[in-house]
Amino acid sequence: MTTAIAEIAKGAPLPASVDSQADSFHQLELEIGEAKLKLTGLQKQISAREHELIELIRAFGGPHAQKSKILHGIVWEMIATFSQYIAQDSAAIERFRLELVKSKQTRLLKKIFSSDVRWTMKASAAEIVKTEKLSLKLMSLLLLCSVTQDKKPSLDVRPKKKPAA
């Protein structure tokens, strides 16, 4: 049973006991504060080191999986994955929509995009566009609707697997 619970069973604690328990609690709070400061410092160090290792792998790593490179040590190996994602540019989609309206081809709008307050390109858009006769201006506006962006590279540092004997 803890001291506080034992004192509840006995009755009101003495002031010295209150101070002792408060001091103990305050000391734990201080230790947590110090640990958080240390953690923040370590997180900054690991982030900087991660960036250095990714650049090392980018420069000297060999091919691994699709969009990944691997760098071998004696005991460790490091793998960096360089992925991307495609985001849609709502302003470009609106310019494309307005140009479709101007060229009286609005029927394509619902074939290429789905509407949910903003226009989102459908998965089948590329196939539809291939079968339609779009002007060079419309085609260039459509190409501006999707933007490919790099994601933050990921890093995996792991011990090498030992070959089966």
SERO-4910 file (N, C-alpha, C, O; in steps of 0.05 Angstrom, whole numbers):
BEGIN
 pado doro    nc1    nc2    nc3   cac1   cac2   cac3    cc1    cc2    cc3    oc1    oc2    oc3
  Met    A     17    -23      0      0      0      0     18     25      0     38     26     15
  Thr    A     11     45    -17     27     69    -18     24     86      7      5     82     22
  Thr    A     42    104     11     41    121     35     15    137     36      3    140     57
  Ala    A      7    149     13    -17    165     13    -42    149     20    -59    158     35
  Ile    A    -44    125      9    -67    108     15    -66     99     44    -87     97     57
  Ala    A    -43     94     55    -40     86     83    -49    108    101    -62    104    121
  Glu    A    -43    133     94    -50    156    110    -80    161    108    -92    170    128
  Ile    A    -92    156     86   -122    159     83   -135    141    103   -155    148    116
  Ala    A   -124    117    106   -136     97    124   -133    107    153   -150    101    170
  Lys    A   -111    121    159   -105    131    187   -120    156    193   -128    161    216
  Gly    A   -124    173    173   -136    200    178   -120    221    164   -105    215    145
  Ala    A   -123    246    172   -110    268    159    -79    266    161    -69    259    182
  Pro    A    -65    272    139    -35    270    140    -24    294    155    -36    316    156
  Leu    A      0    290    166     15    312    179     27    330    157     32    320    135
  Pro    A     31    355    163     42    374    143     69    364    132     75    368    108
  Ala    A     86    352    149    111    342    139    107    320    118    122    318     99
  Ser    A     87    303    123     81    282    104     70    294     77     77    284     56
  Val    A     54    315     79     44    328     55     67    339     39     69    336     14
  Asp    A     86    352     53    110    363     39    126    341     27    136    345      4
  Ser    A    129    320     40    145    297     30    133    286      4    147    281    -15
  Gln    A    107    282      5     94    271    -19     93    290    -42     97    283    -65
  Ala    A     89    316    -36     89    337    -56    117    339    -69    120    342    -93
  Asp    A    137    338    -51    165    339    -61    171    315    -79    184    319   -100
  Ser    A    162    292    -72    166    268    -88    153    270   -115    164    264   -136
  Phe    A    128    281   -114    113    285   -139    127    306   -157    130    302   -181
  His    A    135    328   -145    149    349   -160    175    339   -172    181    346   -194
  Gln    A    189    322   -157    214    311   -168    208    294   -193    223    295   -213
  Leu    A    187    279   -193    179    263   -216    173    281   -240    181    275   -263
  Glu    A    158    303   -234    152    323   -256    178    334   -268    180    337   -292
  Leu    A    197    341   -251    223    351   -261    237    331   -278    249    337   -299
  Glu    A    237    306   -269    250    284   -284    237    281   -312    250    277   -332
  Ile    A    210    283   -312    196    281   -338    204    304   -356    208    300   -380
  Gly    A    205    328   -345    214    352   -360    241    348   -372    246    354   -396
  Glu    A    260    338   -356    287    333   -366    287    311   -388    301    314   -408
  Ala    A    272    290   -383    270    269   -403    258    279   -430    268    271   -451
  Lys    A    238    297   -428    226    308   -452    247    325   -467    248    324   -492
  Leu    A    262    341   -452    283    358   -465    304    340   -479    312    345   -501
  Lys    A    312    319   -465    331    300   -477    319    286   -501    333    283   -522
  Leu    A    294    278   -500    280    266   -522    279    284   -546    285    276   -569
  Thr    A    273    310   -542    272    329   -564    299    332   -577    301    333   -602
  Gly    A    320    333   -561    347    335   -572    354    310   -588    366    312   -610
  Leu    A    347    287   -578    353    262   -592    337    260   -618    347    250   -638
  Gln    A    312    270   -617    295    269   -642    308    287   -663    308    279   -687
  Lys    A    319    310   -656    332    327   -675    357    314   -686    362    315   -710
  Gln    A    372    301   -669    396    287   -678    389    264   -698    402    261   -718
  Ile    A    369    249   -691    362    226   -708    351    236   -735    355    223   -755
  Ser    A    336    258   -735    325    269   -759    348    278   -778    347    273   -802
  Ala    A    368    292   -766    390    301   -782    406    277   -792    415    277   -816
  Arg    A    410    257   -776    425    234   -784    410    218   -805    422    208   -824
  Glu    A    384    216   -803    367    203   -823    371    216   -850    374    203   -870
  His    A    370    243   -850    374    258   -875    402    252   -887    404    247   -911
  Glu    A    423    251   -871    450    245   -881    451    217   -893    462    213   -914
  Leu    A    439    198   -879    440    170   -888    424    167   -914    433    152   -932
  Ile    A    401    180   -916    386    178   -941    402    190   -964    402    178   -986
  Glu    A    416    212   -960    432    224   -981    455    205   -988    463    204  -1012
  Leu    A    467    192   -968    489    173   -973    479    150   -990    492    142  -1009
  Ile    A    455    140   -983    444    117   -999    436    127  -1027    440    112  -1046
  Arg    A    425    151  -1029    418    162  -1055    443    163  -1073    441    157  -1097
  Ala    A    465    172  -1062    490    175  -1077    504    148  -1083    514    145  -1106
  Phe    A    505    130  -1064    521    106  -1067    507     80  -1066    519     59  -1070
  Gly    A    481     80  -1060    466     55  -1058    461     42  -1085    459     56  -1106
  Gly    A    458     16  -1084    451      1  -1108    421     -3  -1110    407      2  -1090
  Pro    A    411    -11  -1133    382    -16  -1135    373    -38  -1116    387    -57  -1111
  His    A    349    -34  -1106    337    -54  -1088    310    -62  -1099    309    -79  -1117
  Ala    A    289    -51  -1088    262    -56  -1099    255    -32  -1116    271    -13  -1118
  Gln    A    231    -32  -1127    222     -9  -1142    223     15  -1125    211     15  -1103
  Lys    A    236     37  -1134    238     62  -1120    255     61  -1095    253     78  -1078
  Ser    A    271     40  -1091    288     37  -1067    317     32  -1075    322     22  -1097
  Lys    A    335     40  -1057    363     34  -1061    373     22  -1035    362     27  -1013
  Ile    A    394      6  -1037    405     -8  -1013    435     -3  -1012    449     -2  -1033
  Leu    A    445      1   -988    474      4   -983    482    -17   -963    471    -17   -941
  His    A    502    -33   -970    510    -56   -953    534    -49   -936    554    -37   -946
  Gly    A    533    -56   -911    557    -56   -894    564    -84   -888    555   -102   -902
  Ile    A    581    -89   -868    588   -116   -860    566   -128   -843    558   -151   -848
  Val    A    556   -114   -824    536   -124   -806    508   -112   -812    488   -125   -808
  Trp    A    508    -87   -822    483    -73   -826    479    -67   -856    498    -68   -872
  Glu    A    454    -63   -863    447    -53   -889    426    -31   -886    410    -31   -867
  Met    A    427    -12   -904    408     10   -903    393     12   -929    405     11   -951
  Ile    A    367     15   -927    350     17   -950    335     44   -949    323     51   -928
  Ala    A    336     58   -971    320     83   -973    300     79   -995    306     69  -1016
  Thr    A    275     87   -990    254     85  -1010    246    114  -1017    240    130  -1000
  Phe    A    246    119  -1043    240    145  -1054    213    144  -1069    213    137  -1093
  Ser    A    192    150  -1055    166    147  -1068    154    174  -1075    165    195  -1067
  Gln    A    132    174  -1090    119    198  -1099     89    194  -1095     79    171  -1091
  Tyr    A     74    215  -1098     45    213  -1099     35    234  -1118     49    254  -1124
  Ile    A     12    230  -1128      0    249  -1147    -23    263  -1133    -41    251  -1122
  Ala    A    -22    289  -1135    -43    306  -1124    -57    320  -1147    -45    324  -1168
  Gln    A    -81    327  -1143    -96    340  -1165    -97    370  -1159   -102    378  -1136
  Asp    A    -93    386  -1179    -93    415  -1177   -121    425  -1184   -129    425  -1207
  Ser    A   -136    434  -1163   -163    442  -1167   -165    466  -1186   -184    468  -1202
  Ala    A   -147    484  -1184   -147    508  -1202   -144    500  -1231   -157    510  -1249
  Ala    A   -125    481  -1236   -121    472  -1263   -146    457  -1274   -153    459  -1297
  Ile    A   -158    442  -1256   -182    427  -1264   -204    447  -1272   -219    443  -1291
  Glu    A   -207    469  -1257   -227    489  -1263   -221    503  -1289   -239    508  -1305
  Arg    A   -195    508  -1295   -188    520  -1321   -195    501  -1344   -205    510  -1364
  Phe    A   -190    475  -1340   -197    455  -1359   -227    454  -1364   -236    453  -1386
  Arg    A   -242    455  -1342   -271    455  -1343   -282    479  -1359   -299    476  -1376
  Leu    A   -271    502  -1353   -280    526  -1367   -273    525  -1397   -289    534  -1414
  Glu    A   -251    513  -1403   -243    511  -1432   -261    490  -1446   -268    494  -1469
  Leu    A   -269    469  -1432   -288    450  -1443   -315    464  -1448   -327    459  -1469
  Val    A   -323    481  -1430   -349    495  -1434   -346    513  -1459   -364    514  -1475
  Lys    A   -324    527  -1461   -319    545  -1484   -320    530  -1510   -332    539  -1530
  Ser    A   -308    506  -1510   -306    490  -1535   -330    472  -1538   -330    454  -1556
  Lys    A   -351    475  -1522   -376    460  -1523   -371    430  -1522   -382    414  -1537
  Gln    A   -353    422  -1503   -347    393  -1499   -352    386  -1469   -338    370  -1458
  Thr    A   -372    398  -1457   -378    393  -1429   -386    364  -1423   -384    355  -1400
  Arg    A   -395    350  -1443   -402    322  -1439   -378    306  -1428   -382    286  -1415
  Leu    A   -354    315  -1435   -330    300  -1426   -325    305  -1396   -312    289  -1383
  Leu    A   -335    326  -1386   -330    334  -1358   -337    311  -1339   -321    303  -1322
  Lys    A   -361    300  -1341   -370    279  -1323   -358    252  -1330   -358    234  -1314
  Lys    A   -347    250  -1355   -334    225  -1362   -306    224  -1349   -297    203  -1341
  Ile    A   -293    247  -1348   -265    248  -1338   -264    252  -1308   -247    240  -1295
  Phe    A   -282    268  -1297   -282    276  -1269   -307    267  -1255   -328    264  -1267
  Ser    A   -305    263  -1229   -329    260  -1212   -331    285  -1196   -311    298  -1189
  Ser    A   -355    293  -1189   -360    318  -1175   -366    313  -1146   -384    297  -1139
  Asp    A   -351    325  -1128   -357    325  -1100   -349    352  -1088   -330    353  -1072
  Val    A   -362    372  -1096   -357    400  -1090   -333    410  -1105   -332    433  -1113
  Arg    A   -314    393  -1110   -291    399  -1127   -288    376  -1147   -298    354  -1142
  Trp    A   -274    381  -1169   -271    360  -1189   -248    342  -1183   -226    352  -1176
  Thr    A   -252    316  -1184   -232    296  -1179   -229    279  -1203   -249    268  -1213
  Met    A   -205    275  -1213   -201    259  -1237   -208    229  -1231   -199    218  -1211
  Lys    A   -223    218  -1249   -230    190  -1247   -207    172  -1255   -189    181  -1270
  Ala    A   -206    148  -1246   -185    129  -1252   -185    123  -1282   -164    117  -1294
  Ser    A   -208    123  -1295   -210    117  -1324   -205    140  -1342   -209    138  -1366
  Ala    A   -197    163  -1331   -194    188  -1347   -175    184  -1371   -180    193  -1393
  Ala    A   -152    171  -1366   -132    168  -1387   -143    153  -1411   -138    160  -1434
  Glu    A   -159    132  -1406   -170    117  -1428   -191    133  -1443   -192    131  -1468
  Ile    A   -206    149  -1429   -227    165  -1442   -214    187  -1460   -222    191  -1483
  Val    A   -193    199  -1449   -179    221  -1464   -167    210  -1489   -166    224  -1510
  Lys    A   -157    185  -1489   -144    173  -1513   -164    171  -1536   -156    173  -1559
  Thr    A   -189    166  -1529   -209    161  -1550   -223    187  -1560   -237    187  -1580
  Glu    A   -218    209  -1546   -230    235  -1553   -211    252  -1569   -186    250  -1567
  Lys    A   -222    270  -1585   -206    289  -1601   -205    315  -1585   -224    331  -1586
  Leu    A   -184    319  -1570   -181    343  -1555   -161    362  -1569   -141    352  -1580
  Ser    A   -166    387  -1568   -148    406  -1580   -122    406  -1563   -122    396  -1541
  Leu    A   -101    417  -1575    -75    418  -1561    -78    434  -1535    -66    428  -1515
  Lys    A    -94    456  -1536    -98    473  -1513   -112    457  -1491   -104    458  -1467
  Leu    A   -133    442  -1498   -148    426  -1478   -130    404  -1466   -130    399  -1442
  Met    A   -114    392  -1484    -96    370  -1474    -76    381  -1455    -70    369  -1434
  Ser    A    -64    404  -1461    -44    416  -1443    -57    425  -1416    -45    422  -1395
  Leu    A    -82    435  -1417    -96    442  -1393   -102    417  -1376   -100    418  -1351
  Leu    A   -109    395  -1389   -115    371  -1375    -90    360  -1361    -91    350  -1339
  Leu    A    -67    362  -1375    -42    352  -1363    -34    368  -1338    -21    357  -1321
  Leu    A    -43    392  -1337    -37    409  -1313    -54    402  -1289    -48    411  -1267
  Cys    A    -74    385  -1293    -93    378  -1271    -81    359  -1251    -91    358  -1228
  Ser    A    -61    344  -1258    -48    325  -1240    -19    334  -1235     -5    341  -1254
  Val    A    -11    334  -1210     16    343  -1203     29    320  -1188     18    310  -1168
  Thr    A     53    311  -1197     68    290  -1183     86    304  -1163    102    322  -1170
  Gln    A     85    295  -1138    102    306  -1118    117    284  -1103    107    262  -1100
  Asp    A    141    291  -1094    157    272  -1080    148    271  -1051    141    291  -1039
  Lys    A    149    247  -1040    144    243  -1012    171    244   -997    192    242  -1010
  Lys    A    170    247   -971    194    246   -955    205    217   -958    191    198   -953
  Pro    A    231    214   -965    242    187   -967    241    173   -940    244    186   -919
  Ser    A    238    147   -941    238    132   -916    265    117   -914    278    113   -934
  Leu    A    272    110   -889    298     97   -884    293     73   -867    277     74   -848
  Asp    A    307     51   -873    305     27   -857    334     18   -852    348     10   -871
  Val    A    343     19   -828    369      9   -820    365    -16   -805    351    -17   -785
  Arg    A    377    -38   -815    372    -64   -802    397    -82   -803    415    -78   -820
  Pro    A    399   -100   -785    421   -119   -786    418   -137   -811    396   -143   -819
  Lys    A    441   -144   -822    440   -162   -846    431   -189   -837    436   -198   -814
  Lys    A    417   -202   -855    408   -230   -849    432   -248   -854    446   -246   -874
  Lys    A    436   -266   -835    457   -285   -838    448   -308   -856    426   -318   -852
  Pro    A    465   -317   -875    456   -339   -892    453   -365   -876    467   -370   -857
  Ala    A    433   -381   -884    428   -406   -871    451   -425   -875    462   -427   -897
  Ala    A    459   -438   -854    483   -455   -855    475   -483   -865    493   -500   -868
***
